Amino acid sequence: MPKDHVPLFEIFGPVMIGPSSSHTAGVARIAFLTRTMFGAAPQRARIRFYGSLAATGKGHGSGDAAVAGLLGIPPEDERVFRGQGMLKELQAAGKGFPVTIETVAALPPSWHPNSLVLELFDNPTPEPAVILMPVQHHLVIRASSIGGGSIRLDEINGYQVNLSGELEAILVSHHDEIGVIAEVSHLLASGHINIAATSSHRKEKGDEALLVVETDGPIPLTIIEDIQRLPPIYRVIQVPALG
């Protein structure tokens, strides 16, 4: 049965840069979020496109969108069309960083058709506005541009995750031991931060693990610092909501 009232957003969709919501806007959002999580401009980066992004991404400007995001250009900014050009201008001025773009014909069976992997190296000077403790030296993100500008983070540094970027989140890398989730939850509760969802991931029992916590609002720096000071914690990465 048809709806009596259809929201305008459902008709026109979100504000985004084309020509393709999946191959341009979604890619820009993924790269921008990855750069934000990393904390600053990397010293070098590698972008790998898979599936449909590998086959048709060049015509849709996927490379420019990804580079623009890594330069810190927001996904709604029209400059996403000029990502590679802007990077060349920065490099000519002795700034910027080298970026390698690769297309991979083979798509792993479980991956979304619009998949990409972003790999960022070295971050000697974190930006003050970004919470990232301690400094991140190597970040690998596998993500999917699932249509309509929406995205999904599928893997972070080898851990399987499922993040949309619609909620604030923190990634807590820690030693796999009893009580870590409870301690982190207690600190968030003490700051009146409502937890929307949590998930825990580990590669081997008793080794390094990853706690993903999504919240209904941003987490103050003081609480992030308190979490970082917990003995089992290796590092905390904040994942801001893209809106």
C-alpha positions as CSV (number, residue, x, y, z in Angstrom):
1,M,0.0,0.0,0.0
2,P,1.5,3.4,-1.0
3,K,2.5,5.9,1.6
4,D,0.2,8.9,2.1
5,H,3.2,11.1,2.9
6,V,6.7,10.5,1.6
7,P,9.5,12.5,3.2
8,L,11.3,14.8,0.8
9,F,14.7,13.2,1.7
10,E,13.4,9.8,0.4
11,I,12.6,11.4,-3.0
12,F,15.7,13.4,-3.6
13,G,18.2,11.7,-1.2
14,P,21.0,13.3,0.7
15,V,23.1,16.2,-0.5
16,M,26.1,14.6,-2.2
17,I,28.6,15.1,-5.1
18,G,28.0,12.9,-8.2
19,P,28.1,11.6,-10.8
20,S,27.5,8.4,-8.9
21,S,26.3,8.1,-5.3
22,S,28.2,4.8,-4.9
23,H,31.3,5.4,-7.0
24,T,31.8,9.1,-6.1
25,A,30.0,10.2,-3.0
26,G,30.3,7.0,-1.1
27,V,34.0,6.7,-1.9
28,A,34.6,10.3,-0.8
29,R,32.8,9.6,2.5
30,I,34.9,6.5,3.2
31,A,38.2,8.2,2.4
32,F,37.3,11.3,4.5
33,L,36.3,9.1,7.5
34,T,39.5,7.1,7.1
35,R,41.6,10.3,7.1
36,T,39.8,11.5,10.2
37,M,40.4,8.3,12.0
38,F,44.1,8.4,11.1
39,G,44.4,11.8,12.7
40,A,46.4,13.7,10.1
41,A,47.8,13.6,6.6
42,P,49.7,10.3,6.1
43,Q,53.2,10.2,4.7
44,R,51.9,7.8,2.0
45,A,48.8,6.0,1.1
46,R,47.5,3.2,-1.1
47,I,44.0,2.9,-2.5
48,R,42.8,-0.4,-4.0
49,F,39.4,-0.6,-5.9
50,Y,37.6,-3.9,-6.3
51,G,34.6,-5.1,-8.2
52,S,32.5,-2.4,-9.9
53,L,34.8,0.3,-8.5
54,A,37.7,-1.3,-10.3
55,A,35.7,-1.7,-13.5
56,T,34.0,1.7,-13.8
57,G,35.5,3.9,-11.1
58,K,37.8,5.8,-13.4
59,G,34.8,7.2,-15.4
60,H,32.9,8.1,-12.2
61,G,35.9,9.9,-10.6
62,S,36.4,7.4,-7.8
63,G,40.1,8.0,-7.7
64,D,39.7,11.8,-7.4
65,A,37.0,11.3,-4.7
66,A,39.3,8.9,-2.6
67,V,42.3,11.2,-2.9
68,A,40.2,14.3,-1.9
69,G,38.9,12.5,1.1
70,L,42.5,11.6,2.2
71,L,43.4,15.3,1.8
72,G,40.7,16.1,4.3
73,I,38.1,17.4,1.8
74,P,34.6,16.8,3.1
75,P,32.5,14.5,0.9
76,E,29.9,17.3,0.2
77,D,32.6,19.7,-1.1
78,E,32.7,20.1,-4.9
79,R,36.5,19.8,-4.8
80,V,36.2,16.1,-4.6
81,F,36.3,16.1,-8.4
82,R,39.8,17.5,-8.2
83,G,41.4,15.2,-5.7
84,Q,44.3,14.0,-7.8
85,G,44.8,17.5,-9.3
86,M,45.0,19.1,-5.9
87,L,47.4,16.4,-4.7
88,K,49.7,17.2,-7.6
89,E,49.6,20.9,-6.8
90,L,50.5,20.2,-3.2
91,Q,53.4,17.9,-4.3
92,A,54.7,20.5,-6.7
93,A,54.8,22.9,-3.7
94,G,56.7,20.4,-1.6
95,K,53.7,19.3,0.3
96,G,51.2,16.5,0.0
97,F,52.1,12.8,0.0
98,P,52.4,10.0,-2.5
99,V,49.3,8.0,-3.3
100,T,49.1,4.7,-5.2
101,I,45.8,3.7,-6.8
102,E,45.3,0.1,-7.9
103,T,42.4,-1.8,-9.4
104,V,41.9,-5.4,-8.6
105,A,39.9,-7.5,-11.0
106,A,39.2,-10.3,-8.6
107,L,36.5,-9.7,-6.0
108,P,36.5,-12.0,-2.9
109,P,33.2,-13.9,-2.7
110,S,32.0,-12.3,0.6
111,W,32.9,-8.7,-0.4
112,H,30.4,-6.1,-1.6
113,P,30.7,-5.3,-5.3
114,N,31.7,-1.7,-4.5
115,S,34.6,-2.4,-2.2
116,L,37.8,-0.5,-1.6
117,V,40.8,-0.8,0.7
118,L,42.6,2.2,2.0
119,E,46.0,1.9,3.6
120,L,47.7,4.8,5.4
121,F,51.2,4.9,6.7
122,D,52.9,7.2,9.3
123,N,51.4,10.1,11.1
124,P,54.1,12.1,12.8
125,T,52.1,15.2,13.6
126,P,48.5,14.6,14.8
127,E,46.0,17.4,14.3
128,P,44.9,18.9,17.6
129,A,41.2,18.7,16.8
130,V,41.3,14.9,16.3
131,I,41.4,12.5,19.2
132,L,43.8,9.7,18.4
133,M,46.0,8.3,21.2
134,P,48.7,7.2,20.8
135,V,49.8,8.2,17.3
136,Q,48.6,5.8,14.5
137,H,51.3,4.7,12.2
138,H,49.5,2.2,10.0
139,L,45.8,2.0,9.3
140,V,44.0,-0.4,6.9
141,I,40.4,0.1,6.2
142,R,38.2,-2.1,4.0
143,A,34.9,-0.5,3.3
144,S,31.9,-0.7,0.9
145,S,30.0,2.0,-0.8
146,I,26.5,0.4,-0.6
147,G,24.5,2.9,-2.6
148,G,22.8,6.3,-2.1
149,G,26.0,7.7,-0.6
150,S,25.8,5.3,2.3
151,I,28.9,3.4,3.4
152,R,29.9,0.5,5.6
153,L,33.3,-0.1,7.2
154,D,33.9,-3.8,7.0
155,E,37.3,-4.3,8.3
156,I,39.8,-2.2,10.4
157,N,43.4,-3.4,10.8
158,G,42.3,-7.0,10.2
159,Y,39.3,-7.0,12.5
160,Q,35.8,-7.6,11.0
161,V,33.5,-4.8,11.9
162,N,30.2,-3.3,10.7
163,L,30.1,0.5,11.0
164,S,28.0,2.9,8.9
165,G,29.5,6.2,10.1
166,E,26.0,7.4,11.1
167,L,26.8,7.2,14.8
168,E,29.7,8.4,16.9
169,A,32.0,5.5,17.8
170,I,35.3,4.6,19.4
171,L,37.6,1.7,18.6
172,V,39.4,0.4,21.6
173,S,42.4,-1.8,21.0
174,H,43.2,-3.7,24.1
175,H,44.7,-6.9,25.6
176,D,42.1,-9.6,25.6
177,E,41.3,-10.1,29.3
178,I,38.4,-10.1,31.7
179,G,36.7,-6.8,32.6
180,V,37.8,-4.5,29.8
181,I,34.3,-4.1,28.3
182,A,32.9,-3.4,31.8
183,E,35.5,-0.8,32.6
184,V,35.0,1.0,29.3
185,S,31.2,0.9,29.8
186,H,31.5,2.3,33.3
187,L,33.6,5.3,32.2
188,L,31.1,6.1,29.4
189,A,28.2,5.8,31.9
190,S,30.0,8.1,34.3
191,G,30.0,10.7,31.6
192,H,26.3,10.2,30.8
193,I,27.2,8.8,27.4
194,N,24.5,6.4,26.1
195,I,25.8,3.3,24.3
196,A,23.9,2.5,21.2
197,A,25.7,-0.7,20.3
198,T,28.9,-2.6,21.1
199,S,30.8,-5.5,19.5
200,S,34.0,-7.2,20.5
201,H,36.5,-8.8,18.1
202,R,39.6,-10.8,18.6
203,K,42.0,-12.8,16.5
204,E,43.2,-15.2,19.3
205,K,42.3,-15.7,22.9
206,G,44.5,-13.7,25.2
207,D,46.0,-11.7,22.4
208,E,45.0,-8.2,21.1
209,A,41.3,-7.5,20.8
210,L,39.2,-4.7,19.4
211,L,36.1,-3.3,21.2
212,V,33.8,-1.2,19.0
213,V,31.4,1.1,20.9
214,E,28.8,3.2,19.1
215,T,27.2,6.0,21.1
216,D,24.3,8.5,20.7
217,G,26.6,11.5,21.0
218,P,30.2,12.5,20.9
219,I,32.5,11.3,23.7
220,P,34.4,14.1,25.6
221,L,38.2,14.1,25.4
222,T,38.4,13.6,29.2
223,I,36.6,10.3,28.9
224,I,38.7,9.2,25.9
225,E,41.8,9.9,28.0
226,D,40.5,8.0,31.0
227,I,39.8,5.0,28.7
228,Q,43.3,5.3,27.2
229,R,44.9,5.2,30.7
230,L,43.3,1.8,31.6
231,P,46.2,-0.7,31.9
232,P,44.9,-3.2,29.2
233,I,44.3,-0.5,26.6
234,Y,46.7,-0.1,23.7
235,R,45.1,2.7,21.8
236,V,41.7,4.5,21.3
237,I,40.5,5.8,17.9
238,Q,37.5,8.0,17.6
239,V,35.2,7.5,14.6
240,P,33.1,10.7,14.2
241,A,29.6,10.6,12.8
242,L,29.5,11.8,9.2
243,G,25.9,13.1,9.6
